[in-house]
Amino acid sequence: MPLVQRLEQDILTIAAGQKLTAFDGALDLADLVKKGLADGIRRFVLDLSDVEYIDSTGVGGIANSHSAAKNQGGRLVLVGLQPRVVLVLKMASLDLVLEIREAGADPVVW
């Protein structure tokens, strides 16, 4: 399933489907963030609430997106992560650098 994007009040929300893999949107993720940055967007939400499986390409896409946003004064916030996805990000120690909002957490304050 391709990534779905929605722009509201200068916040670009990108939602992934059930998988974030080399064949399911991971390769497009950083490109969407970079395009948003080129268009002047600096606030990004990555909605992973439907993602049940993520591979190394998906992890890399998230890391690259985070770096691209941060390097240009932007911010990428991950929301709706399933426990399995959180575990994968923790195994890669990305939970230490990524901004992850747990389910039921307060809304993102920009």
Secondary structure by P-SEA (a helix, b strand, c coil): ccbbbbbcccbbbbbbcccccccccccaaaaaaaaaaaacccbbbbbccccccccaaaaaaaaaaaaaaaaacbbbbbccccaaaaaaaaaacccccccccccccccccc
